[in-house]
Amino acid sequence: NDKKGQTVELPMTTNSAVRLTDRNGRRLTVYFDSMFMRDSMVYGSKSHYLKLPATPMRIDSVVKVEVSKNS
């Protein structure tokens, strides 16, 4: 849902990114198509080209999820 509570559908592309913010303010930004969860942790890649793994984040500490469609 958006800020007004309306349902929104976003087409996912290879450039779609997800930014997670935890309760300490730490942010994790990964490409949507590289993101996965295992053992209550969120993993993903910071780059399509170099396959750089991002530092994982605990799913129970996430307070905000933002999805962006980068063109």
Backbone as CSV, one residue per row, in Angstrom:
resi,resn,N_x,N_y,N_z,CA_x,CA_y,CA_z,C_x,C_y,C_z
1,ASN,0.834,-1.190,0.000,0.000,0.000,0.000,0.874,1.247,0.000
2,ASP,0.343,2.316,-0.576,1.072,3.576,-0.553,0.786,4.309,0.764
3,LYS,1.270,5.541,0.890,1.102,6.306,2.128,-0.353,6.596,2.447
4,LYS,-1.211,6.586,1.438,-2.634,6.834,1.644,-3.417,5.552,1.891
5,GLY,-2.732,4.424,1.899,-3.391,3.145,2.143,-3.966,2.492,0.898
6,GLN,-3.699,3.070,-0.261,-4.199,2.528,-1.519,-3.262,1.436,-2.035
7,THR,-3.833,0.374,-2.587,-3.033,-0.694,-3.165,-2.367,-0.205,-4.441
8,VAL,-1.087,-0.503,-4.573,-0.309,-0.078,-5.729,0.430,-1.289,-6.279
9,GLU,0.393,-1.469,-7.589,1.158,-2.526,-8.234,2.317,-1.897,-8.990
10,LEU,3.519,-2.375,-8.702,4.704,-1.885,-9.388,5.267,-2.995,-10.256
11,PRO,5.478,-2.722,-11.529,6.115,-3.744,-12.368,7.577,-3.886,-11.954
12,MET,8.026,-5.101,-11.743,9.407,-5.348,-11.355,10.274,-5.491,-12.599
13,THR,11.405,-4.840,-12.579,12.381,-4.933,-13.653,13.713,-5.358,-13.039
14,THR,14.719,-5.548,-13.855,16.033,-5.904,-13.328,16.658,-4.754,-12.547
15,ASN,16.126,-3.559,-12.693,16.654,-2.403,-11.967,15.857,-2.068,-10.712
16,SER,14.836,-2.851,-10.388,14.033,-2.584,-9.197,14.852,-2.869,-7.944
17,ALA,14.801,-1.941,-7.001,15.581,-2.070,-5.773,14.661,-2.018,-4.559
18,VAL,15.136,-2.615,-3.484,14.420,-2.606,-2.211,15.362,-2.015,-1.171
19,ARG,14.850,-1.058,-0.395,15.641,-0.495,0.702,14.929,-0.818,2.000
20,LEU,15.628,-1.528,2.875,15.106,-1.882,4.183,15.808,-1.015,5.222
21,THR,15.046,-0.533,6.198,15.609,0.243,7.292,15.299,-0.481,8.586
22,ASP,16.323,-0.665,9.432,16.082,-1.338,10.697,15.828,-0.317,11.805
23,ARG,15.524,-0.808,12.996,15.157,0.086,14.101,16.313,0.957,14.565
24,ASN,17.550,0.620,14.183,18.716,1.441,14.523,19.039,2.462,13.441
25,GLY,18.249,2.481,12.358,18.469,3.429,11.270,19.394,2.915,10.185
26,ARG,19.918,1.697,10.338,20.781,1.122,9.301,19.945,0.756,8.096
27,ARG,20.460,1.055,6.920,19.738,0.771,5.673,20.456,-0.303,4.877
28,LEU,19.653,-1.135,4.248,20.150,-2.177,3.353,19.428,-2.001,2.033
29,THR,20.179,-1.732,0.973,19.600,-1.579,-0.350,20.129,-2.692,-1.242
30,VAL,19.208,-3.466,-1.810,19.580,-4.579,-2.680,18.652,-4.595,-3.889
31,TYR,19.104,-5.252,-4.939,18.244,-5.439,-6.099,17.183,-6.486,-5.773
32,PHE,15.950,-6.208,-6.168,14.820,-7.072,-5.840,15.030,-8.498,-6.326
33,ASP,15.559,-8.655,-7.529,15.710,-10.002,-8.086,16.852,-10.796,-7.449
34,SER,17.633,-10.165,-6.553,18.696,-10.886,-5.859,18.357,-11.118,-4.388
35,MET,17.222,-10.597,-3.940,16.860,-10.634,-2.529,16.247,-11.978,-2.146
36,PHE,16.653,-12.505,-0.981,16.046,-13.722,-0.467,16.153,-13.740,1.060
37,MET,15.317,-14.560,1.689,15.322,-14.699,3.143,15.689,-16.128,3.504
38,ARG,16.495,-16.240,4.563,16.853,-17.554,5.084,17.179,-17.385,6.565
39,ASP,16.601,-18.245,7.389,16.865,-18.224,8.833,16.653,-16.842,9.443
40,SER,15.550,-16.202,9.109,15.141,-14.885,9.616,16.099,-13.748,9.238
41,MET,16.913,-13.953,8.201,17.818,-12.924,7.705,17.466,-12.598,6.255
42,VAL,17.639,-11.328,5.871,17.425,-10.893,4.494,18.792,-10.728,3.844
43,TYR,18.958,-11.332,2.689,20.203,-11.279,1.926,19.918,-10.686,0.559
44,GLY,20.954,-10.199,-0.098,20.804,-9.690,-1.455,22.115,-9.161,-1.984
45,SER,22.077,-8.689,-3.216,23.267,-8.174,-3.879,23.141,-6.669,-4.096
46,LYS,24.265,-5.958,-3.869,24.312,-4.511,-4.071,24.558,-4.142,-5.532
47,SER,24.937,-5.117,-6.350,25.296,-4.826,-7.732,24.907,-5.984,-8.640
48,HIS,24.441,-5.650,-9.832,24.174,-6.685,-10.834,25.464,-7.127,-11.512
49,TYR,26.413,-6.234,-11.616,27.613,-6.492,-12.391,28.666,-7.286,-11.625
50,LEU,28.865,-6.946,-10.364,29.922,-7.583,-9.580,29.396,-8.626,-8.601
51,LYS,28.094,-8.738,-8.464,27.475,-9.665,-7.518,28.045,-9.477,-6.115
52,LEU,28.071,-8.226,-5.679,28.561,-7.901,-4.351,27.488,-8.194,-3.313
53,PRO,27.728,-9.136,-2.421,26.717,-9.427,-1.411,26.637,-8.293,-0.391
54,ALA,25.427,-7.931,-0.018,25.218,-6.916,1.008,25.250,-7.592,2.377
55,THR,25.590,-6.822,3.397,25.561,-7.350,4.757,24.122,-7.692,5.105
56,PRO,23.841,-8.924,5.520,22.464,-9.329,5.800,21.845,-8.539,6.944
57,MET,20.509,-8.517,6.978,19.765,-7.809,8.016,18.716,-8.750,8.606
58,ARG,18.538,-8.692,9.905,17.512,-9.505,10.567,16.128,-8.982,10.185
59,ILE,15.246,-9.878,9.754,13.911,-9.469,9.301,13.076,-8.897,10.445
60,ASP,13.307,-9.362,11.677,12.508,-8.860,12.794,12.930,-7.471,13.257
61,SER,14.036,-6.937,12.721,14.449,-5.579,13.065,14.024,-4.553,12.012
62,VAL,13.429,-5.012,10.908,13.025,-4.113,9.819,11.791,-3.314,10.239
63,VAL,11.884,-1.987,10.108,10.760,-1.114,10.437,10.196,-0.402,9.213
64,LYS,10.951,-0.421,8.104,10.497,0.271,6.901,11.004,-0.461,5.668
65,VAL,10.119,-0.610,4.662,10.474,-1.232,3.387,10.094,-0.259,2.279
66,GLU,11.061,0.073,1.431,10.811,0.960,0.302,11.199,0.236,-0.975
67,VAL,10.349,0.327,-1.980,10.621,-0.289,-3.275,10.733,0.825,-4.297
68,SER,11.813,0.796,-5.080,11.964,1.809,-6.123,12.163,1.136,-7.458
69,LYS,11.599,1.742,-8.468,11.776,1.253,-9.836,12.734,2.206,-10.517
70,ASN,13.985,1.822,-10.598,14.991,2.646,-11.253,14.938,2.390,-12.746
71,SER,14.896,3.442,-13.516,14.820,3.317,-14.979,16.173,3.203,-15.589
